[in-house]
Amino acid sequence: MRAPRIAIAGRPNVGKSTLFNRLVGRKLALVDDLPGVTRDRREGEASLGGLDFTVIDTAGLEDATPGTLTGRMREQTEAAVDSADIILFMIDARSGVTPLDSHFAALLHARGRAVIPVANKAEGTAGHSGLLEAYSLGFGEPVAISAEHGEGMGTLHDALVAALPTETTVRVEEERDAVQPLRIAVVGRPNAGKSTLINCMIGEDRLLTGPEAGITRDSIAVEWTWRDRPFRLFDTAGLRRRARVSEKLEKLAVGDALRAIRFAEVVVLVLDATQPFEKQDLQIADLIESEGRAIVIALDKWDLVEKPQAVIKELRIEAEHLLPQMRGVALVPVSGLTGKGITKLMDRVVGAHQIWNRRVSTAKLNRWLVDIVAHHPPPAVSGRRIKLRYLTQAKARPPSFVAFCSRPDALPAAWQRYLVNTLREDFKLPGVPIRLMLRKGDNPFEGRKRKRA
């Protein structure tokens, strides 16, 4: 049995995202007092009183001209409504039923959808009159709740159980051997083409796109299956230089994007192929490396590039020079408009994930270390030679190695970089961060009294 789908709809700033966060049990959706914070529809797995379902947060319903940003936001909301089993039509109980509420209620009646009216902000006496006005919407008895304080959730549960078909209210159990989706965060500067690229990958207009920069605010998760393997794609807000981020809402959006990077396994850094390797692109790459994520660079808008063979050759040389900490990172020309390069991009993503999880046996590492030290020993510091005794891989994700040596604090940074770069080359670890930790090796004579001759 599939889990039922519940969409939350209503005009802007009535508390839809607050209820969404309450139902999923986490602050996934951005919440602010400003109207129109939510633009894309966001899905989450929710549970209420033992009832499991998929809940969909939507942009506020507004009367807008088709083709405009507001009009495209409304199209996303209508798509969510059409895909849902039940719509929670939310009003602000303190404001009462407005003409816009009545207008969109009539549209829902015309679509013939199952609707539960929800009067939010109904705590105290201020929302009593608005709760009574909700009867005029023609959807039956309204459910009084306070999404912020968690009041009325039991009543909402009863209303959902009564409205859902019996066969869909069964709890959905995941198979134990189900393959977990590979988590991919798609990041980049504003207007680099991230949302358009994801829409092209999944084959539908799932995410809001347009010529305006900064359309995406929330980090939206999209489930996708490619070659029978599940993926979870995270579309993120464009990351600008910190000095330019001043508004509270943009700070929230950037924080959401950073969380998506931290929880991803592979990060696709989308560059505008007509303006690649801007300073901000390099700073985002540094951020991904510091978080230890595998990275693939997508050169989007490749359909606009003249002389592509010469350009890609030049960009690969540039990447080696500008991103030495990710030597060998894959650069994939793609086009979110034509679909060019999507298959190659996904091949590189899967390959980067495998490298990110790779482990090298301790025996191989130490045989390799003997040869490395013999051919290129670490320099003597203050007249004393540094001895490297042992090398082992502590963990993967990203590959992390521990080297035991006689004087870890004195080993020059340049020789450490040499060791990391040679590890990367000899053990085929391109394009992923490599961590090297130094530890003081055990001295077998330490603690013993020196014998006099």
Buried (B, 14 or more C-beta within 10 A) or exposed (E): EEBBBBBBBBBBBBBBBBBBBBBBEEEBBBBBEEEBBBBBBBBBEBBBEEBBBBBBBBBBBBEBEEEEBBEBBBBBBBBBBEEBBBBBBBBBBBBBBBEBBBEBBEEBEEEEBEBBBBBBBBBEEEBBEBBBBBBBBEBEEBBBBBBBEEBBBEBBBEBBBEBBEEEBBEEEEEEEEEEEBBBBBBBBBBBBBBBBBBBBBBEEBBBBBBEEEBBBBBBBBBEBEBEEEEBBBBBBBBBBEEEEEEEEBBEBBBEBBBBBBEBBBBBBBBBBBEEBBBEBBEBBBEBBBEBBBBBBBBBBBBBEBEEEEEBBEEBBEEBEEBBEBBBBBBBBBBBBBEEBBBBBBBBBBBBBBEBBBBEBEEEEBBEBBEEBBEEEEBEEEEEEEBEBBBBBBEEBBBBBBBBBBBBBEBBEEEBBEBBBBBBBEEBEBBBBBBBBEBEEBEEEEEEEEEEEE
